[in-house]
């Protein structure tokens, strides 16, 4: 019908927001922006000027972090205080080659070089200065049908 408007399609807001604790959240803020291209959404500081809570965006995602000392009520350690890592954050990007070059130029420690996977993604993984694992690639889990089995 003429003149009838279709309802606007909107992307639902994410419902999962990873959060991390850093010994040096100020350095983490600089590194994540420089190496991986995160953008500041909000940075809340304590009265002494230290980062108490930060929210950074990349694409349609958001991460949150703060200092380990601000997490005392939850008994959390900074990533630097945990010697072995067994988890990380995966972020979907459209140009992993450009981001890989950016991360290397910023001094990120590369765990896994750019790789073409057998499921059609192009991925790499890197560490931030406190040892958190960041993986980036083109695989979009919610765009593919769930695996069978």
C-alpha positions in Angstrom: 0.0 0.0 0.0 1.2 3.5 -0.8 2.0 5.7 2.1 2.3 2.9 4.6 5.5 2.9 6.6 7.3 -0.2 7.6 8.3 -0.3 11.3 12.0 0.7 11.7 14.2 -2.3 12.2 16.4 -1.8 15.2 19.3 -3.9 16.6 18.5 -5.1 20.1 20.9 -4.0 22.8 23.4 -6.6 23.9 22.6 -8.4 27.1 26.1 -9.6 27.9 28.9 -7.1 28.9 32.3 -8.5 29.8 34.1 -6.8 32.6 37.8 -6.9 33.6 40.0 -5.7 36.5 43.4 -4.1 35.9 46.2 -3.1 38.2 46.7 -0.1 36.0 43.4 0.8 34.4 44.8 4.1 33.0 47.4 2.1 31.0 44.7 -0.4 29.9 42.5 2.5 28.7 45.3 3.9 26.6 46.4 0.4 25.2 42.9 -0.8 24.3 42.2 2.4 22.4 45.6 2.5 20.6 46.1 -1.2 19.9 42.5 -2.4 19.3 40.6 0.7 18.3 38.2 0.8 21.2 36.4 4.1 21.8 35.5 5.7 25.1 31.8 5.6 26.0 32.2 6.6 29.6 35.1 6.9 32.1 34.2 7.5 35.7 37.0 8.5 38.0 37.5 8.4 41.8 38.1 11.6 43.7 41.9 11.1 43.3 41.4 11.0 39.5 42.0 7.2 39.0 39.8 5.2 36.6 37.1 3.6 38.8 34.9 2.4 35.9 35.3 2.6 32.2 33.1 1.6 29.3 34.6 1.2 25.9 32.9 0.3 22.6 34.1 -1.5 19.5 31.6 -2.1 16.8 28.3 -3.0 18.4 29.9 -4.3 21.6 30.9 -2.8 24.9 33.3 -3.9 27.6 33.7 -2.5 31.1 36.7 -2.4 33.4 38.1 -0.8 36.5 41.0 -1.1 38.9 41.5 -4.2 41.0 41.4 -2.0 44.1 37.9 -0.8 43.2 36.7 -4.5 43.2 37.4 -5.3 46.8 33.8 -6.0 47.7 33.8 -8.8 45.0 37.2 -10.2 46.0 38.6 -9.8 42.5 42.2 -9.8 41.5 43.6 -8.0 38.5 44.4 -10.0 35.5 48.1 -9.5 36.2 47.7 -11.3 39.5 46.3 -14.5 37.9 49.3 -16.3 36.3 47.4 -18.6 33.9 44.6 -17.5 31.7 41.8 -19.8 30.7 39.3 -17.3 29.2 39.3 -14.4 26.8 37.1 -12.0 24.9 36.2 -12.6 21.2 35.2 -9.6 19.1 33.7 -9.7 15.6 35.5 -7.3 13.3 35.1 -6.6 9.5 38.8 -6.1 8.8 41.0 -8.3 11.0 44.1 -7.7 8.8 44.0 -4.0 9.5 43.4 -4.5 13.2 46.2 -7.1 13.4 48.6 -4.6 11.8 47.4 -1.9 14.3 47.8 -4.2 17.3 51.3 -5.2 16.3 52.3 -1.6 15.7 51.0 -0.7 19.2 53.2 -3.5 20.7 50.5 -6.0 21.5 51.9 -9.5 22.2 50.5 -11.8 19.5 49.3 -15.2 20.7 48.0 -16.4 17.4 48.9 -14.9 14.0 46.2 -14.2 11.5 44.6 -17.5 10.6 42.0 -18.7 8.2 39.8 -21.2 10.1 38.1 -24.3 8.7 34.7 -22.6 9.6 35.4 -19.6 7.4 36.7 -17.0 9.8 39.8 -15.0 9.7 41.1 -14.6 13.3 44.0 -13.5 15.5 44.6 -13.4 19.2 46.7 -11.0 21.3 47.5 -10.2 24.9 47.0 -6.8 26.6 49.8 -5.6 28.9 48.2 -7.4 31.9 47.8 -10.8 30.1 44.1 -10.7 29.1 43.5 -12.6 25.9 41.7 -10.7 23.1 40.6 -12.6 20.0 39.3 -10.8 16.9 37.8 -12.3 13.8 35.1 -12.4 11.2 33.1 -15.3 12.6 29.7 -14.0 13.8 28.2 -16.8 16.0 24.6 -15.5 15.9 24.6 -15.2 12.1 25.3 -18.9 11.5 23.0 -21.7 12.3 23.8 -23.5 15.5 26.1 -26.5 15.1 24.4 -29.9 15.0 25.4 -32.6 17.4 
